[in-house]
Amino acid sequence: MIDQKNILVTGGTSGIGEEIAKSLYNNGNKIFVTYRNEKKIKDWQKKDSKRICMIEVDFNNESKVQKLYTQIEKSKINIDILINNAGIYNFQKLINLRINDLKNEFNINCFIPTLLSCAFAKQQKKNKKFGNIINILSFATIIPSFGRATYAASKTAFSVFTKTMAAEFYAMGIARVNGIIPGVIPTKMNLRNIKKNKKKLLQPISIGKFGSTKDISNITNFLISEEADYLNGSIIDVSGGKFLIQNQEDAR
Ligand SMILES: NC(=O)c1ccc[n+]([C@@H]2O[C@H](COP(=O)([O-])OP(=O)(O)OC[C@H]3O[C@@H](n4cnc5c(N)ncnc54)[C@H](OP(=O)(O)O)[C@@H]3O)[C@@H](O)[C@H]2O)c1
């Protein structure tokens, strides 16, 4: 019998977030899932109102985001674990960069998940509870890509917050905080890019194939488990061994 936890997953109606939410639910937990569009709610997410709670919030809607912080802080959404998964991946050459592009991507990929984590920390402190935060980062925090500088910068900033939250929140008895770097995982975020550049994207991956959403949910489940009790501020690279050497092709 597992110890049931209340877990909030942001962006849980597609891709990596959906897989994480599903596996946490299948493991007996109660899940809270943020979504933007009613039409994207999956059939499995409609079937159990006792253990699945869908929360409509677009991160571009300031008042709804503010309401979510308050609901968490005041334990109206009472959670033990927070999975910051929602993110965007925009293409913009630097020469055309505008302030609004920067603001938007930093807001969704870094500022909101960081402030959600702070709201969660306040709830934990008030309730004298210890939990977990998992942040979904990116390989772009290691090597940025052409046209995705803002994505890389926003995820790198979030990676810095991940480490500093880990240090501060653990010291306060609030949570362990860890991050995951997915490699290339076919989802709606990158399907077009994968179709167009499949060979080029596979070339640096030592394992020679793209990852799956399951690969990411497996590591999420490990990180929140007791087996990972000694991990704090760890950023786990789940990229199939990407760019281990500059000339992976020669090794094949
Ligand atoms: N796939 C990869 O190869 C890869 C690699 C590295 C990191 N990641 C990271 O993994 C996470 C999940 O991405 P994914 O690959 O699963 O892509 P995805 O299927 O596009 O999922 C992104 C999620 O974020 C949500 N989201 C986007 N904008 C939002 C907003 N304004 N407000 C609230 N939610 C919003 C999306 O909601 P909608 O469904 O309504 O759009 C969706 O649920 C992201 O943080 C991404 O940066 C992915």
The ligand as an SDF file (V2000), in Angstrom:
LIG
                    3D

 48 52  0  0  0  0  0  0  0  0999 V2000
    9.6950   17.5380  -25.7100 N   0  0  0  0  0  0  0  0  0  0  0  0
   10.9880   17.7720  -25.5310 C   0  0  0  0  0  0  0  0  0  0  0  0
   11.8330   17.3090  -26.3020 O   0  0  0  0  0  0  0  0  0  0  0  0
   11.4440   18.6130  -24.3680 C   0  0  0  0  0  0  0  0  0  0  0  0
   12.8320   18.7360  -24.1820 C   0  0  0  0  0  0  0  0  0  0  0  0
   13.2820   19.5020  -23.1080 C   0  0  0  0  0  0  0  0  0  0  0  0
   12.3810   20.0910  -22.2430 C   0  0  0  0  0  0  0  0  0  0  0  0
   11.0440   19.9570  -22.4540 N   0  0  0  0  0  0  0  0  0  0  0  0
   10.1510   20.6140  -21.5000 C   0  0  0  0  0  0  0  0  0  0  0  0
    9.1460   19.7130  -21.0920 O   0  0  0  0  0  0  0  0  0  0  0  0
    7.9800   20.4350  -20.7040 C   0  0  0  0  0  0  0  0  0  0  0  0
    6.7680   19.8100  -21.3540 C   0  0  0  0  0  0  0  0  0  0  0  0
    6.8550   19.9620  -22.7560 O   0  0  0  0  0  0  0  0  0  0  0  0
    6.2790   18.8920  -23.7940 P   0  0  0  0  0  0  0  0  0  0  0  0
    7.3960   18.4520  -24.6260 O   0  0  0  0  0  0  0  0  0  0  0  0
    5.4410   17.9050  -23.1150 O   0  0  0  0  0  0  0  0  0  0  0  0
    5.3950   19.8310  -24.7480 O   0  0  0  0  0  0  0  0  0  0  0  0
    3.8200   20.1000  -24.8040 P   0  0  0  0  0  0  0  0  0  0  0  0
    3.1040   18.8430  -25.1020 O   0  0  0  0  0  0  0  0  0  0  0  0
    3.6730   21.2400  -25.7290 O   0  0  0  0  0  0  0  0  0  0  0  0
    3.4760   20.5310  -23.3180 O   0  0  0  0  0  0  0  0  0  0  0  0
    3.6490   21.8320  -22.8450 C   0  0  0  0  0  0  0  0  0  0  0  0
    2.6050   22.0570  -21.7870 C   0  0  0  0  0  0  0  0  0  0  0  0
    2.7140   23.3990  -21.3040 O   0  0  0  0  0  0  0  0  0  0  0  0
    1.4250   23.9930  -21.3710 C   0  0  0  0  0  0  0  0  0  0  0  0
    1.4900   25.4280  -21.5940 N   0  0  0  0  0  0  0  0  0  0  0  0
    2.0320   26.0830  -22.6540 C   0  0  0  0  0  0  0  0  0  0  0  0
    1.8020   27.3940  -22.5550 N   0  0  0  0  0  0  0  0  0  0  0  0
    1.0960   27.5730  -21.4110 C   0  0  0  0  0  0  0  0  0  0  0  0
    0.5200   28.6940  -20.7900 C   0  0  0  0  0  0  0  0  0  0  0  0
    0.5810   29.9250  -21.3150 N   0  0  0  0  0  0  0  0  0  0  0  0
   -0.1630   28.5170  -19.6350 N   0  0  0  0  0  0  0  0  0  0  0  0
   -0.2960   27.2950  -19.0890 C   0  0  0  0  0  0  0  0  0  0  0  0
    0.2150   26.1800  -19.6360 N   0  0  0  0  0  0  0  0  0  0  0  0
    0.8920   26.3260  -20.7950 C   0  0  0  0  0  0  0  0  0  0  0  0
    0.7610   23.3310  -22.5730 C   0  0  0  0  0  0  0  0  0  0  0  0
   -0.6360   23.5240  -22.5510 O   0  0  0  0  0  0  0  0  0  0  0  0
   -1.4580   23.3450  -23.9270 P   0  0  0  0  0  0  0  0  0  0  0  0
   -1.5510   21.8620  -24.1610 O   0  0  0  0  0  0  0  0  0  0  0  0
   -2.7580   23.9900  -23.6320 O   0  0  0  0  0  0  0  0  0  0  0  0
   -0.6800   24.0210  -24.9990 O   0  0  0  0  0  0  0  0  0  0  0  0
    1.1940   21.8920  -22.3800 C   0  0  0  0  0  0  0  0  0  0  0  0
    0.3590   21.2460  -21.4570 O   0  0  0  0  0  0  0  0  0  0  0  0
    8.2210   21.8860  -21.1110 C   0  0  0  0  0  0  0  0  0  0  0  0
    8.6300   22.6380  -19.9720 O   0  0  0  0  0  0  0  0  0  0  0  0
    9.3960   21.7790  -22.0850 C   0  0  0  0  0  0  0  0  0  0  0  0
   10.1750   22.9550  -22.1340 O   0  0  0  0  0  0  0  0  0  0  0  0
   10.5550   19.2280  -23.5020 C   0  0  0  0  0  0  0  0  0  0  0  0
  1  2  1  0
  2  3  2  0
  2  4  1  0
  4  5  1  0
  4 48  2  0
  5  6  2  0
  6  7  1  0
  7  8  2  0
  8  9  1  0
  8 48  1  0
  9 10  1  0
  9 46  1  0
 10 11  1  0
 11 12  1  0
 11 44  1  0
 12 13  1  0
 13 14  1  0
 14 15  2  0
 14 16  1  0
 14 17  1  0
 17 18  1  0
 18 19  2  0
 18 20  1  0
 18 21  1  0
 21 22  1  0
 22 23  1  0
 23 24  1  0
 23 42  1  0
 24 25  1  0
 25 26  1  0
 25 36  1  0
 26 27  1  0
 26 35  1  0
 27 28  2  0
 28 29  1  0
 29 30  1  0
 29 35  2  0
 30 31  1  0
 30 32  2  0
 32 33  1  0
 33 34  2  0
 34 35  1  0
 36 37  1  0
 36 42  1  0
 37 38  1  0
 38 39  2  0
 38 40  1  0
 38 41  1  0
 42 43  1  0
 44 45  1  0
 44 46  1  0
 46 47  1  0
M  CHG  2   8   1  16  -1
M  END
$$$$
